[in-house]
Amino acid sequence: MRSRPEWVGVSAQHVGVSHLTGWSPARYGDLDVTDGGTVGDDGLSYDIFSQAAQAVRSGGPGEGGVTGGIDIEKVLAIGASQSAGRMTAYYDEVLPLIEPVFDGYSYMVGPAPQGDRPEPVFQVLSETDAAWMPATTQDTDGFRLWEVAGTAHSGWAGREAREQRLAELYPTRGGYVADVTRTEIRNVRDGYITRADSARNRYATVRSGVGG
């Protein structure tokens, strides 16, 4: 019998879950990723991510579970853009401390780790991302990078709207850089992103042109 890929979306961050609960309280109102408000700063997100994979693995033939009895052969972690950054922190900082639950990792239009773990790592970058984060490591048996020419990280309309909003919020370059720097320090402290990714973000901030 041929197998087919199944996709399971995981909302592990407070910002995503809060939007879901506001959008449809009847369906998502009981979701909570803060342990009743006792844990903040997405402190439980990585554990939620791991437990979601464990839940998928437990739903094999003859068992209900979240997969409805589908036989699971491999479980891959896939994160795009911001989620790719969080998955990089997960790979670098969390995996050394736990028993791995994913068979491979895919990072879309965002940063990716280039470690020496046995699970393969795939990275796919748009032309926008490739210009911002040029490849520093050659392909290996455990790492592959694809750069897709003529593609963008996001649509032009969204970029234009963001630039207009940033111009309204930050009339000076110094204010923008200072705000981003404070956020990056907090994100590194909370395990949101790695130090290397934070340094790239701050470098891009200075070059962005926001604030004149």
Phi, psi and chi 1 to 4 in degrees:
 res  aa     phi    psi   chi1   chi2   chi3   chi4
   1 MET       -  129.6 -176.0  173.1   69.1      -
   2 ARG   -73.2  138.4  -70.8 -174.8   66.2 -179.2
   3 SER   -89.8  159.3   60.6      -      -      -
   4 ARG  -136.0  148.6   59.0 -170.7  178.1   91.4
   5 PRO   -69.7  141.7   25.6  -33.7      -      -
   6 GLU  -121.9  140.6  -63.5  -70.6  -22.8      -
   7 TRP  -113.5  132.2  -55.2   89.1      -      -
   8 VAL  -125.0  115.5  177.2      -      -      -
   9 GLY   -82.3  137.0      -      -      -      -
  10 VAL  -118.7  120.7  179.8      -      -      -
  11 SER  -101.4  101.2  -66.3      -      -      -
  12 ALA  -107.2  -12.7      -      -      -      -
  13 GLN   -98.6  150.2  -67.2  178.6 -109.9      -
  14 HIS   -62.5  -39.1  176.6   65.4      -      -
  15 VAL   -62.1  -40.7   61.8      -      -      -
  16 GLY   -69.8  -43.6      -      -      -      -
  17 VAL   -67.0  -38.0  171.4      -      -      -
  18 SER   -65.1  -35.3   63.5      -      -      -
  19 HIS   -67.1  -40.2  -82.6  -69.0      -      -
  20 LEU   -63.7  -44.6  -74.7  174.0      -      -
  21 THR   -65.4  -33.6   56.1      -      -      -
  22 GLY   -74.1  -34.1      -      -      -      -
  23 TRP   -72.0  -42.3  176.0   63.9      -      -
  24 SER  -142.6   82.6  178.9      -      -      -
  25 PRO   -58.8  -34.0  -21.9   33.4      -      -
  26 ALA   -64.2  -37.3      -      -      -      -
  27 ARG   -91.2  -38.3 -177.3  170.8 -175.0  176.8
  28 TYR  -116.0    4.5  -60.1  109.2      -      -
  29 GLY   -59.7  -25.3      -      -      -      -
  30 ASP   -86.6   -5.7  -67.6  -24.9      -      -
  31 LEU   -69.5  139.7  -65.6 -177.8      -      -
  32 ASP  -152.2  125.7  174.8   36.2      -      -
  33 VAL  -117.1   21.6  -67.6      -      -      -
  34 THR  -122.6    7.6   65.9      -      -      -
  35 ASP    52.9   53.8 -168.4   19.9      -      -
  36 GLY    70.2   25.5      -      -      -      -
  37 GLY    89.1    2.8      -      -      -      -
  38 THR   -85.9  -18.2   61.3      -      -      -
  39 VAL  -121.4  121.6  179.1      -      -      -
  40 GLY  -112.3 -174.8      -      -      -      -
  41 ASP    57.0   34.0  -62.7  -36.9      -      -
  42 ASP    55.6   32.6  -69.9  -33.5      -      -
  43 GLY   -62.4  -23.7      -      -      -      -
  44 LEU   -97.9   -1.2  -61.1  177.4      -      -
  45 SER   -62.0  -41.0   60.7      -      -      -
  46 TYR   -70.0  -35.9  -62.8  118.0      -      -
  47 ASP   -67.8  -39.5 -163.8   33.6      -      -
  48 ILE   -61.2  -43.0  -66.3  170.2      -      -
  49 PHE   -60.0  -44.5 -165.4   56.5      -      -
  50 SER   -66.4  -42.4  -64.7      -      -      -
  51 GLN   -68.7  -29.0  -70.5 -169.6   27.4      -
  52 ALA   -63.3  -42.2      -      -      -      -
  53 ALA   -64.7  -39.7      -      -      -      -
  54 GLN   -63.9  -37.3  -68.6  172.5  -31.9      -
  55 ALA   -65.1  -38.8      -      -      -      -
  56 VAL   -64.5  -44.0  168.9      -      -      -
  57 ARG   -64.1  -30.4  -73.3 -170.9  179.6  -80.4
  58 SER   -78.7   -9.6   68.0      -      -      -
  59 GLY   -95.8   54.7      -      -      -      -
  60 GLY   -80.2 -172.0      -      -      -      -
  61 PRO   -55.8  137.2  -23.1   34.2      -      -
  62 GLY    80.5   -2.3      -      -      -      -
  63 GLU  -119.8  142.4  -55.7  173.2   17.3      -
  64 GLY   -67.0  -82.5      -      -      -      -
  65 GLY    59.9 -170.4      -      -      -      -
  66 VAL   -79.6  -11.9  -61.9      -      -      -
  67 THR   -99.6   -1.9   63.1      -      -      -
  68 GLY    65.7   29.3      -      -      -      -
  69 GLY    88.8    6.3      -      -      -      -
  70 ILE   -70.6  136.8  -63.8  174.3      -      -
  71 ASP   -71.9  123.5 -173.0   15.9      -      -
  72 ILE  -100.1  122.4  -57.7  -60.0      -      -
  73 GLU   -98.1  -46.6  -64.4 -178.3    3.7      -
  74 LYS  -137.4  145.9  -59.8  -69.5 -176.3 -177.8
  75 VAL  -120.6  117.8  179.0      -      -      -
  76 LEU  -109.7  140.8  -56.7  179.0      -      -
  77 ALA   -95.8  128.6      -      -      -      -
  78 ILE  -129.5  127.4  -58.2  174.3      -      -
  79 GLY  -136.0  141.2      -      -      -      -
  80 ALA  -121.3  140.3      -      -      -      -
  81 SER    56.4 -116.8 -168.9      -      -      -
  82 GLN   -57.3  -40.1 -178.1 -167.1   86.1      -
  83 SER   -65.9  -30.1  -63.2      -      -      -
  84 ALA   -64.6  -38.8      -      -      -      -
  85 GLY   -63.4  -42.4      -      -      -      -
  86 ARG   -67.9  -36.5  -71.1 -169.5   62.1   79.2
  87 MET   -68.4  -29.0  -90.0 -178.8   43.2      -
  88 THR   -65.7  -44.3  -61.8      -      -      -
  89 ALA   -62.4  -39.2      -      -      -      -
  90 TYR   -60.0  -45.4  177.2   84.5      -      -
  91 TYR   -65.5  -46.0 -174.4   99.4      -      -
  92 ASP   -78.9  -38.2  -71.6  -23.3      -      -
  93 GLU  -105.0  -32.1  -53.4  -65.5  -22.3      -
  94 VAL   -95.2  -44.7  178.0      -      -      -
  95 LEU   -56.0  -37.9  -78.7 -178.9      -      -
  96 PRO   -62.0  -14.5  -24.9   36.3      -      -
  97 LEU  -103.9   -6.8  -53.8  176.6      -      -
  98 ILE  -131.3  171.8   65.8  172.3      -      -
  99 GLU   -83.4  122.7 -179.2  178.6   -9.0      -
 100 PRO   -60.3  142.5  -22.0   33.3      -      -
 101 VAL  -120.7   -3.9  -68.7      -      -      -
 102 PHE  -110.3  147.7  -67.1  101.4      -      -
 103 ASP   -93.0  -11.0  -61.5  -62.9      -      -
 104 GLY  -173.3  167.0      -      -      -      -
 105 TYR  -135.5  133.1  -58.7   85.3      -      -
 106 SER  -122.9  126.0  178.9      -      -      -
 107 TYR  -115.7  114.6  -61.4   80.0      -      -
 108 MET  -105.1  131.7  -45.9  -65.4  -69.3      -
 109 VAL    40.9   48.3  -64.9      -      -      -
 110 GLY  -167.0  179.1      -      -      -      -
 111 PRO   -66.6  160.0   26.4  -35.2      -      -
 112 ALA  -145.5  146.4      -      -      -      -
 113 PRO   -75.9  157.3   30.6  -35.3      -      -
 114 GLN  -132.9   56.8  -62.4  169.5   -1.5      -
 115 GLY   -87.8 -166.0      -      -      -      -
 116 ASP  -118.9   28.3   55.9   -1.3      -      -
 117 ARG   -72.5  159.7  -63.2 -172.3   55.6   80.6
 118 PRO   -72.4  -23.8   23.9  -34.2      -      -
 119 GLU   -74.4  135.2  -56.5   91.4   -6.9      -
 120 PRO   -68.9  150.6   25.9  -34.4      -      -
 121 VAL  -121.7  130.1  170.0      -      -      -
 122 PHE  -118.0  135.1  -52.0   88.5      -      -
 123 GLN  -128.3  131.2 -176.2 -178.3   24.0      -
 124 VAL  -123.2  122.4 -179.7      -      -      -
 125 LEU  -118.6  140.5  -62.8  179.2      -      -
 126 SER   -76.0  172.0   69.1      -      -      -
 127 GLU   -63.3  -34.7 -173.3  168.4  -29.5      -
 128 THR   -58.0  -48.3  -54.1      -      -      -
 129 ASP   -70.0  -38.1  -56.8  -67.0      -      -
 130 ALA   -62.1  -34.7      -      -      -      -
 131 ALA   -72.0  -30.4      -      -      -      -
 132 TRP   -83.7  -36.9  177.2   59.1      -      -
 133 MET  -129.7   77.5   54.3  178.0   84.5      -
 134 PRO   -59.3  147.1   20.9  -32.2      -      -
 135 ALA   -62.4  135.7      -      -      -      -
 136 THR  -114.5   -6.8   57.3      -      -      -
 137 THR  -133.0  137.4  -59.4      -      -      -
 138 GLN   -74.7  157.4  -61.2  -65.5  -40.1      -
 139 ASP   -59.5  143.9  -73.6   -8.5      -      -
 140 THR  -132.1 -175.8   66.7      -      -      -
 141 ASP   -64.4  -23.2  -70.4  -19.1      -      -
 142 GLY  -112.6    1.7      -      -      -      -
 143 PHE  -140.8  133.1  175.0   80.3      -      -
 144 ARG  -134.7  138.1  -72.3  -69.7 -171.5  -84.1
 145 LEU  -122.3  130.2  166.9   63.7      -      -
 146 TRP  -116.7  131.6  -73.1  -89.8      -      -
 147 GLU  -115.9  121.2  -63.8  177.4  -13.6      -
 148 VAL  -100.4  109.6 -175.0      -      -      -
 149 ALA   -67.5  146.2      -      -      -      -
 150 GLY    76.6   11.6      -      -      -      -
 151 THR  -112.5  159.8   58.8      -      -      -
 152 ALA  -122.6  156.0      -      -      -      -
 153 HIS   -64.1  -39.0 -176.2   90.8      -      -
 154 SER  -151.0  169.3   59.6      -      -      -
 155 GLY   -69.6  158.1      -      -      -      -
 156 TRP   -65.3  -37.9  179.0 -103.4      -      -
 157 ALA   -60.4  -42.5      -      -      -      -
 158 GLY   -65.9  -40.7      -      -      -      -
 159 ARG   -62.5  -43.3  176.9 -174.8  175.8   89.8
 160 GLU   -63.3  -41.2 -164.0  171.7   33.7      -
 161 ALA   -66.0  -40.5      -      -      -      -
 162 ARG   -65.0  -43.0  -73.8 -167.2  -61.7  -87.4
 163 GLU   -62.9  -39.2  -70.7 -177.9  -13.1      -
 164 GLN   -64.8  -42.8 -179.8  178.1  -10.6      -
 165 ARG   -66.4  -40.6 -178.9   57.4  176.4  157.5
 166 LEU   -63.4  -38.6  -74.4  171.9      -      -
 167 ALA   -63.1  -34.6      -      -      -      -
 168 GLU   -71.7  -39.3  -65.1  171.1   -5.6      -
 169 LEU   -76.4  -33.7  -69.1  172.7      -      -
 170 TYR  -128.4   87.9  -58.4  103.8      -      -
 171 PRO   -71.5  -15.5   24.0  -32.9      -      -
 172 THR  -123.6  149.2   65.3      -      -      -
 173 ARG   -63.9  -40.6  173.9   75.0   61.3   86.5
 174 GLY   -61.5  -39.6      -      -      -      -
 175 GLY   -64.3  -39.9      -      -      -      -
 176 TYR   -66.9  -47.8 -179.9   56.7      -      -
 177 VAL   -61.5  -42.0  172.3      -      -      -
 178 ALA   -64.3  -41.2      -      -      -      -
 179 ASP   -66.4  -44.8 -159.0    6.7      -      -
 180 VAL   -63.9  -40.3  170.5      -      -      -
 181 THR   -62.0  -44.0  -60.4      -      -      -
 182 ARG   -60.5  -42.2  -75.9 -167.9  -65.7  -91.4
 183 THR   -65.4  -42.4  -59.3      -      -      -
 184 GLU   -64.6  -40.3  -69.8  -63.2  -40.4      -
 185 ILE   -61.1  -43.5  -68.4  173.1      -      -
 186 ARG   -65.7  -40.3 -176.6  171.7   64.5 -110.7
 187 ASN   -65.9  -39.7  -73.2  -18.8      -      -
 188 VAL   -65.9  -43.7  170.5      -      -      -
 189 ARG   -59.2  -39.9 -179.6 -160.8   66.0 -162.6
 190 ASP   -86.4    3.4  -64.6  -22.2      -      -
 191 GLY    75.4   20.3      -      -      -      -
 192 TYR   -73.6  -40.7 -174.9   79.5      -      -
 193 ILE  -141.6  167.3   58.5  175.2      -      -
 194 THR   -82.5  163.6   63.7      -      -      -
 195 ARG   -62.8  -38.8  -67.3 -176.1 -177.2  -83.3
 196 ALA   -63.5  -43.4      -      -      -      -
 197 ASP   -66.4  -36.9  -70.5  -25.7      -      -
 198 SER   -63.3  -40.9  176.9      -      -      -
 199 ALA   -62.8  -40.1      -      -      -      -
 200 ARG   -65.2  -39.5  -78.1 -165.7  -69.7  -93.4
 201 ASN   -62.5  -42.9  -71.3  -15.0      -      -
 202 ARG   -69.1  -34.9  -75.4 -178.8  -83.4  116.6
 203 TYR   -64.2  -43.5  177.6   69.6      -      -
 204 ALA   -65.4  -32.0      -      -      -      -
 205 THR   -62.7  -45.6  -62.4      -      -      -
 206 VAL   -63.7  -35.5  173.9      -      -      -
 207 ARG   -86.7   -5.1  -62.4 -179.5   58.5 -160.4
 208 SER   -68.3  -29.7   67.1      -      -      -
 209 GLY    88.1   -3.0      -      -      -      -
 210 VAL   -65.5  131.9  174.7      -      -      -
 211 GLY    89.2    8.3      -      -      -      -
 212 GLY    91.5      -      -      -      -      -
